[in-house]
Amino acid sequence: MFSKLQWQSDRMLYDGLVFRLEQVRTGDWTGNEFFRFFKRKKIVDKYEEFFQRHPDFHPENIFELGIFDGGSVAFWFELFKPDKHIAIDLLDRKDSTYFENYVTSRGLKEKIKTFWKTDQSDKENLRRIALANFTEPLDLVIDDASHMYEPTRASFEVLFPMLRPGGLYVIEDWAWGHWPAYIAAEHPWSVLESPAKLITKLMDAAGTSISLISNLTITKGFVVAERGDEIIADATSFNIDDYIVRRQDIV
């Protein structure tokens, strides 16, 4: 599926769709005949490597956190062709004209739904959206939203229990706390907490038992946690710390 992607200097093309690369602004960016796309080729290549190792993974129910301009929603939908793709974002805006035309022209109104002005850390609302839009367990969750520890953990503790065994939970850009530009004193994120703390907890949980997290894949750009077959009696009170055993003298 990734082989159909066509990369140019400042854009990616796929099945008639134009994804302008936000990090490479060349030429005329006026008009609205494209998605603004916030993924570089190197991270997409990493995703290709990952999914090549999982050739039987075909998600039917996708929940995405972080819409931006809608390019990632279209990207993942076109790659996987799920039955339902729900996406949320904190921004106070609406779907772009290009996104609206994409959904309408391809008859996807029943398959793709976006929720703007939605906080990923609002556990009750996140759970309500998931339960209202999916009748089956989730297959894939992609968190490309705040990139902060507390909101990322809140979303994980709501949505990970909703994954089927073998389902995948992706957290993007978890490692920015290790990137010099982002921890420099002048950067606004330098005083904030990155999701790296959560990734450490996922490692601890995977080390404790494979029943909750059966596999954990870590790259610089993203982490993928595979749901194990653990039966969670009360998903509404799920806390990742309850699934970690560690020596009491180690903080």
C-alpha positions in Angstrom: 0.0 0.0 0.0 2.9 2.4 0.7 4.3 1.7 -2.7 1.6 3.9 -4.3 2.9 7.0 -2.5 4.5 9.5 -4.8 7.0 11.8 -3.2 8.1 15.1 -4.6 10.3 17.9 -3.1 7.4 19.6 -1.2 4.5 17.2 -1.4 3.2 13.6 -1.4 0.7 12.4 -3.9 -1.7 9.4 -3.4 -4.6 8.3 -5.6 -5.3 11.9 -6.8 -4.8 13.5 -3.4 -2.2 16.2 -2.8 -0.5 16.4 0.6 1.7 19.5 0.9 4.6 18.9 3.3 4.3 21.4 6.1 8.0 21.2 6.9 9.0 22.0 3.3 7.2 25.1 2.1 8.2 25.8 -1.5 6.3 27.4 -4.3 2.8 28.9 -4.0 0.8 27.7 -1.0 -2.3 29.8 -1.8 -5.6 28.1 -2.6 -7.2 25.1 -0.9 -6.5 22.3 -3.4 -4.3 20.3 -1.0 -4.0 18.9 2.5 -1.4 20.5 4.8 0.5 17.4 5.9 2.7 17.2 9.0 4.7 14.0 8.3 8.1 13.8 6.7 9.0 11.0 4.3 11.4 9.4 6.9 8.6 8.8 9.4 6.3 7.4 6.7 9.1 5.1 5.7 9.4 3.9 9.3 5.7 3.2 9.3 6.1 1.2 6.1 8.9 -0.9 7.7 6.6 -1.5 10.7 3.5 -2.6 8.8 5.6 -4.8 6.4 6.3 -6.8 9.6 2.5 -7.0 10.2 1.1 -8.0 6.8 -2.1 -9.5 8.3 -3.0 -6.3 10.2 -6.1 -4.8 8.6 -7.8 -2.3 10.9 -11.6 -1.9 10.5 -12.1 0.6 13.4 -9.6 3.5 13.7 -9.6 6.3 16.3 -7.2 9.1 15.6 -6.2 11.9 18.0 -5.0 15.1 16.2 -6.5 16.2 12.9 -4.6 19.4 12.1 -5.7 19.9 8.5 -7.2 16.4 7.8 -4.3 15.1 5.8 -3.4 12.4 8.3 -7.0 11.2 8.4 -7.1 10.9 4.6 -3.7 9.3 4.6 -4.5 6.5 7.1 -8.0 6.0 5.6 -6.7 5.5 2.1 -4.0 3.1 3.3 -6.2 0.9 5.4 -9.8 1.5 4.0 -11.4 0.9 7.4 -15.1 0.6 8.1 -15.0 3.6 10.4 -12.4 6.3 11.1 -13.1 8.8 13.9 -10.8 11.7 14.6 -10.7 14.4 17.2 -8.8 17.7 17.7 -8.6 20.4 20.3 -8.5 23.2 17.7 -11.6 25.5 17.3 -12.1 25.2 13.6 -13.9 23.0 11.1 -13.0 20.7 8.3 -11.2 22.3 5.4 -12.9 22.7 2.0 -10.4 20.2 0.5 -11.2 17.7 3.3 -15.0 18.2 2.9 -14.7 17.6 -0.9 -12.6 14.5 -0.3 -15.2 13.0 2.0 -18.1 13.9 -0.1 -16.7 13.0 -3.5 -15.7 9.6 -2.4 -18.9 8.8 -0.5 -17.2 8.6 2.9 -19.7 10.5 5.1 -20.7 7.3 6.9 -17.1 6.1 7.4 -15.2 9.3 8.4 -16.3 11.6 11.2 -14.3 14.5 12.8 -14.8 16.1 16.2 -13.3 19.5 16.7 -12.9 21.4 19.9 -12.4 18.0 21.7 -9.8 17.7 24.4 -8.0 14.4 24.4 -7.6 14.6 28.2 -11.4 14.7 28.7 -11.8 11.1 29.6 -15.6 11.0 29.8 -16.1 12.8 26.5 -13.5 10.6 24.8 -15.2 7.5 26.0 -18.6 8.8 25.0 -17.4 9.5 21.4 -15.8 6.0 21.1 -18.9 4.2 22.4 -21.3 6.3 20.3 -19.4 5.6 17.0 -18.0 2.1 17.3 -20.0 -1.1 17.8 -16.9 -3.3 17.8 -13.6 -3.0 19.7 -11.0 -0.6 18.2 -8.3 -2.0 16.0 -6.0 1.0 15.8 -5.5 4.2 17.8 -3.1 6.9 16.6 -2.2 9.7 19.0 -0.7 12.6 17.1 -2.4 15.3 19.3 -0.9 17.3 22.2 2.5 15.4 22.5 2.3 16.1 26.3 2.5 13.6 29.1 -0.8 14.1 31.0 -3.2 14.4 28.0 -1.4 11.5 26.2 -1.7 9.3 29.3 -5.4 10.3 29.8 -6.2 9.2 26.2 -4.3 6.0 26.6 -6.1 5.0 29.7 -9.5 5.5 28.0 -8.8 4.0 24.6 -6.2 1.2 25.1 -8.7 -1.0 27.0 -11.1 -0.5 24.0 -8.6 -2.2 21.7 -9.2 -5.8 20.7 -6.4 -8.3 21.5 -3.8 -7.7 18.8 -5.0 -4.1 18.3 -2.3 -1.4 18.0 -1.9 1.9 19.9 0.5 4.4 18.3 1.9 7.4 20.1 3.8 9.8 17.8 6.6 12.3 18.6 7.0 10.9 22.1 10.8 11.7 22.2 10.8 15.4 21.7 12.1 15.8 25.3 15.4 14.4 24.0 15.6 16.8 21.0 17.9 19.8 21.6 15.7 22.3 19.7 12.7 21.5 21.8 14.4 21.6 25.2 16.3 24.8 24.6 15.3 27.5 27.0 13.7 29.7 24.4 11.3 26.9 23.2 7.8 27.0 24.8 7.9 23.3 25.3 11.1 23.4 27.4 9.2 23.6 30.7 6.6 21.0 29.8 6.6 17.2 30.2 6.9 15.0 27.2 5.2 11.6 26.8 8.5 9.8 27.4 7.4 9.2 31.0 4.4 7.3 29.6 6.6 5.2 27.3 8.7 4.2 30.3 5.5 3.0 32.0 4.5 1.0 28.9 7.9 -0.6 29.0 7.4 -1.4 32.7 4.0 -2.9 32.0 5.3 -5.0 29.1 8.1 -6.2 31.4 5.7 -7.1 34.1 3.4 -9.2 31.9 2.6 -9.7 28.3 -1.1 -10.0 29.0 -1.7 -6.3 28.9 0.9 -5.2 26.3 2.1 -8.2 24.2 4.6 -6.3 22.1 6.2 -2.8 22.3 7.9 -1.2 19.3 9.9 1.9 19.9 11.4 4.2 17.2 12.4 7.8 17.5 9.3 9.0 15.7 6.6 6.8 17.3 5.8 4.0 19.7 3.4 1.1 19.0 1.9 -0.9 21.9 0.1 -4.1 20.9 -2.9 -5.0 23.1 -2.6 -8.3 24.9 -5.5 -10.5 26.0 -5.8 -9.1 29.5 -9.5 -8.9 30.6 -10.0 -5.5 32.1 -13.0 -5.8 34.4 -13.7 -2.0 34.7 -12.3 -0.1 31.8 -13.6 3.2 33.2 -11.1 3.0 36.0 -8.1 1.7 34.1 -4.8 2.9 35.4 -1.5 1.9 33.8 0.3 1.9 37.1 -1.9 -0.9 38.3 -0.3 -3.2 35.7 3.3 -2.5 36.8 5.4 -4.4 39.3 8.7 -2.9 40.3 11.0 -3.0 43.3 9.9 -0.6 46.0 13.4 0.9 46.4 13.5 2.0 42.7 11.7 5.2 41.8 
